[in-house]
Amino acid sequence: MPIYEYQCEACDNCFEKLVFTSDKGDIVCPCCGSGKTRKLLSAGSIMTASDGGGSCSPSASSGFS
């Protein structure tokens, strides 16, 4: 049951989603309802000690949907 980070291509909202293997269909943005989302690399995979960065802006929403 991995948690994936997504970004909406319609409104640029970043969000996390718990995805089950039995889930079918598009991942929908909780902010605008668009199905045009893309999976991002996990922040743990790209974080460095100097930037502390994730792939979304600091003002991006956080939490589970």
HUWO-V390675 format. One record per residue. N is the residue number from 0. RES is the residue in one letter. D_CENTER is the distance of its C-alpha to the mean C-alpha in whole Angstrom. Layout:
N&RES&D_CENTER  N&RES&D_CENTER
This chain:
0&M&15  1&P&12  2&I&9  3&Y&6  4&E&2  5&Y&2  6&Q&5  7&C&8  8&E&11  9&A&13  10&C&13  11&D&10  12&N&8  13&C&5  14&F&4  15&E&4  16&K&7  17&L&10  18&V&11  19&F&15  20&T&17  21&S&19  22&D&16  23&K&17  24&G&16  25&D&13  26&I&10  27&V&11  28&C&9  29&P&11  30&C&12  31&C&14  32&G&14  33&S&13  34&G&13  35&K&12  36&T&8  37&R&8  38&K&6  39&L&6  40&L&9  41&S&8  42&A&10  43&G&13  44&S&14  45&I&14  46&M&15  47&T&19  48&A&21  49&S&22  50&D&19  51&G&17  52&G&14  53&G&10  54&S&9  55&C&8  56&S&12  57&P&13  58&S&14  59&A&10  60&S&9  61&S&9  62&G&10  63&F&10  64&S&10
